[in-house]
């Protein structure tokens, strides 16, 4: 197994990059998070890797941080989640945002990722909360009903699931807040 590759970025594609390591060019599939943070061609990079082997394919997946690699590998342990879907999740969420999504049981947020339906999102939350030692929380104590209704209301106002997740995570709410209070607080964050 290859733990990491370190070398020169020799090219980029929409789904990854090429890294020259001592004269050997590795094609590495990457999340958009990693791709956007890569140095320009000719720059040196270290990518933490996951080697995916099937009878018909040998693929290398690379990540700028061990945390992102850990999320990717944890996702692969969930039934029905393959490397392409796991990479989509890593593109949609930072490791911290993904853990927050698990903590708040954000089925809608996870199912907004292409290739993941509601049942798979629920399975991801169920399987990974314990594996990743994520506490069972709601966003700063909000009731799950108020939180999910507020999330839906904000998305109906035209905000993307990513914007809604970020706003709700930054909103100072309490366990007695109503849906309206949670929405108002999130709208203040979104208006910045």
Secondary structure, DSSP 8 states (H G I E B T S, - for coil): ---EEEEEEEEEETTEEEEEETTEEEEEEE-HHHHHHS--TT-EEEEEEEEEEETTEEEEEEESSHHHHHHHHHHHTSTT--HHHHHHHHHH--HHHHHHHHHTT-HHHHHTSTT--HHHHHHHHHHHHHHTT-----GGG--HHHHHHHHHHHHHTT--HHHHHHHHHH----TT--HHHHHHHHHHHHT-
